[in-house]
Amino acid sequence: MTAIKTEQLTKRYRGESQPALNGLCLEVPENSIFGFLGPNGAGKTTTIKILTALMSANSGYAEVAGIPVISGSPDLRKNIGYLSQEPRMYSWMKARELLCFVGDIFGFSPEERNRRADFLLELSGLQHEANKRISAFSGGMIQRLGIAQALMGKPKVLFLDEPTSALDPIGRKEVLDFIASLSNECTVFMSTHILSDVERVATDVAIISQGSLIVQDKTENLLRKYASGKLEIDFTTADETERFIREFNQSRLNGKIESEMLSITLTPPGTAFDRHEILQFAAEKKFEITRFEWVNATLEDVFIQLVSKKE
């Protein structure tokens, strides 16, 4: 099943020569945690605003939870949740009080409202802060409460715009753990520029650039198809580093070398790389090595490779 679908979605802002979205086509699987990536100005926020009916496209088609995206559609609003990059809340309220207030807006009965609020407080890890004023919350707690608030109406699709961008490491971990637990609740569409966050929690990823889709696939498939790992080698002296580079360039081995004083990073020419052959080469030449480590490819490697080709 598909939770979000767009076909040739296009958006032009008045006075701009280039479109913000240029025929964007997406298919987001149901109950996935979907990482939506792109450089600044790629069209990520524009896409979210269109999919949440906060903005209209110039052309193309979009549907969310099987519902055509039309501005003001009550059916669409009932089936989506949205947390902006900088959530605004009534700071004088307490956490449970805020969620119950949102439940009242959705027209829940008192019993259903209270049950839903308590469930989300526990799911977000805020059950012990239920009666604490929001003004006393940390950044990570506010983000988790914001996600809980966006889930209060039982949406089928939850949109998150840069949910961890302003958080410290502890706050980021708390929010990411919460997001990772949501696949049984709804589909999560998460736009962010923090690639390591997406790699940690996303089941599926799309990368866009200049308003167009570059690639969409399962996270593990992208890592396997588009990037290889790197070999990092540390030497005892700078002379040994230089000797390795000289001997390597004269050998039949292939790879891109980046050096820095006592260490090198060796990147293979393709996705296949025989690190054992490099190790044998190093042993035969008797280089004085203090570290020889294979580092797996990351989503950042994939992103840089694909976006740089596009641009």
N, C-alpha and C positions, 0 to 999 in steps of 0.2 A: 504493500500500500504506500501511496505517496502523500506526505503531509503538506508539502509546498511544491507548487509547480509554476514556473514562469516560461513564457514563450515569446521570444523576440522583444523583450521589455526594453523600452527606450525612453530616456528622459533628457530633455534639453532645458537648461536654464537660460532665461532671457539675457542676452548680452554676451554669452559664452560661445566661443567658436567650436569647441569640442563638446559632444554629448556627455553627460554624467553617466548615463547607461547607454550602451550601444548594442542592442539586440541580445540582451542577457537571457540565457536559457538555463534553468535549474530544475532539478528534481530531487527533493529532500525526502529520504525514506522516513516512514512513520516510526516513532519511538527511537529515533536516532538522536545523538548529541552531535550537532552539525556545526563544524568550525568554518566560519566564513572569513576568508583572509584576502588581503590586498594591501598594496602600499597606500600611503596617504593620498586622498583624492581619487581613489580607484572606483568609488561608487558604493561603498559598503553601507554608509548611513542612509544614503538615498534609497537603496534597495529596501532597507528595513522600514523606512517611512512609507514607501509605496505599499509594502506587504501588510502594514498595519493600518492602511487607509488614512494615514496622516498627510499624504501627498498623492497626487495623481500622476500617472505616467502619460507621456505624449502618445505612445502607441504600444502595442503588444498586449499580452494577456497574463493574468496572474490569478492563482487560487490558493487559498490556505484552508486546510482541513476540508477540502472538497467544496469550499464556498468561494464563488468568484469575488475578487477584491473590488468592492464598490464603496466609495466614500459614504460614510454614514450608515452602512449596513448593520442592523442590530444583530443579525445572525453571525456576522464576522466578529463583532465585538464580544459576543458571548463565548467565542471559541478561541480567543487569543489572549495572552498576557504579555505585558511589555515592561521592561525595566530600562530606563534611559541611562546614559553614562553618569549623570549626576542626579540621583533620585532625590525628590523633595518629599518630606514627610512632616507631619505636625509634631514638632520636637517635644511639645508639652504632654503628648499622649504617652501612654505605656504601650509596650509591644502588643500584648494581647488585646488591649483596647483598640489599637489601630486595626488589627486584623478583623475584629468583630465589627468595627465601623464599616470596613470594606464589605464584609458579609451582608450587612444591612443594605448596602447599596445594591448588591446583587439580588436582594429580596429573599435571602435564606430565612427559614424559621429560626427562632432562638436556639433550638436544640441543634439543628444542622450547622448553624453559624458557629456555635461554641465548639462542636465536635471538630469542624474543619479547622478552626483556629488552633485548637490544642494539637491536632495532628501535624499541622505545619510548623508549629513551634518546636515540636519534638524532631521533626524531619530536618529542620534547619539547625538543630542543636541549641536553640534559644529557650528551651522549656524552663530553665532556671532563671531566665531574665524576663519572664512573662510580665511581671509587675514592676519592671524597671522603666524609668522614663527614657525615651529615645534620645533625649539630649545628653544622656550619660553613656551612650553606646560608642564603641570604637568604630572605625571605618569598616572593618570586616563584618562586624555585627550589623551595621546599617545595611550593607549590601545583602547579607543573608535575610534580613527582615524585608528588604525590598523585593527579593525573589519570592519570599513567602507571600508577601502582599500581592504580587503579580499572579501567584498560583491560587489565590483565594477563590476565584470564580471557576475553578476546575477547567482551565483552558486545555484545548488539545495541542496547541502550539505556544511555546514560550519564547519570546524574542528578548535577547540580552545584548545590549550595546556596550562594549568595553566594560564588562562586569568587574574586572580586577585591576584596571589600569592605575588607580590611585591608592592601592593597598600595599602595606608592608608584607614581608614574606609570610608571617603568621596569618594575617588577614587573607592573603591570597590562597593559602592552603585550605583555610576553613571554607572559603567560598567555592573553591574547586571541588573539594570533597562533597559539598552540598550539590553542586551541579552534576557531579558524576552519579549521584544517587537518584537522579530524576528520570532515568530512561523508562521506568515503569509507570511514571506519572503522566508524561507528555513528551512531545518532540521539542527539543531545545535547539534554537537557532542562535548561535553565539558569534557575534562579530567582535574581533579583537585584533590588535597588532602584536600581542604577546604570543609568539609562536609556540613557546614551550608549554604554555597553558593549554593550547589546543591539542598539542601532541599528547599531553597527559590525559585529557578527558574525552576528546572527540572520537567518535566512531567513524565519522565521515568528514571529508574536507572538500571545500571548493576554494580555488584561488582565482581572483579576478584581477584584471589590470586594464586601465583606461576604459572601464565600463563594460568589458567583455569577459566572458569565462575563458580561462586558460585551461583549467583541468578540474575535474571532480572525480573522486574515487574514495574507497575505504582508506583510512589513514595508513594502515600497514602496507597496502598496495602501492601508495605513493612513495613510501620510504624504500620499497623494494625496486620499483620501476625506475625512479628518476634520480636516485642518489646512491653513491657508494660510501663506504666508510673512509677513514683516513688512518694512516700509520704515523704515529708520533714516536720519534726517537731522540733521546737525550744522550749527549756525549760528555766525556770528562773534561775536554778542552775545546776551545774554538778551533784549534788546528785540526783536531779529529773531525769536527763538523765540516770544515773545508775539504778535508781529504775524502770524506764520504761523498760529498757533492761531486768532487772531481772524478772519483772512481766510478760513481753511479752514471755520470754523463758519458763516460767512456765505455760503459758496459752495454749489453743488449737489452737491459731492463728499461721499461717505460714508466713514466709517471711525472707529475708536476711537483717540484720541490719548492717549499717555502722555508727559509732558514731564519733563525734568530739566535745569535750568539752560540749557545751550547745545545741547541735543539733544531730539529727539522720536522716539517710536516710533509708527508708524501701522499699525494692524491693520485689514485689510479686514473689512466686515460679513459676507462669505461666503467661499467658497473661490476665487472669481474676483476678480481685482484688476488694474486697468489702471494700472500704475506709470508708463507713459508719459504718461497724462493728468495725473498728479500732477506729473511733471517739467515738462510744458507750463504747468501752473498756476503752478509756482514761478518759471519763466522769465518769464512775463507779469507777475508781481507783483514781479520783480526782487529776490527775497530773497537775502541774502548767505549763501551756503551753502558749507561747507567739505567736507562729505561727504554723498553721496546714494547709499545702498546697500540693495539688496534682500537680505534674509537668509532663506534657505529654512527651512521648517518643520522641526521636530525631533520625535522621538518623545516628548520631554517635553511639547511642545505638545499632542500627541494625548492623552497620558496625563492631563494636567491637565483638558483639555476634557471627556473622557469620564467620568473619576472624579468630577469636581465635579458633573456632571449626575446621576450615580447617587446621590451622597450628599446 
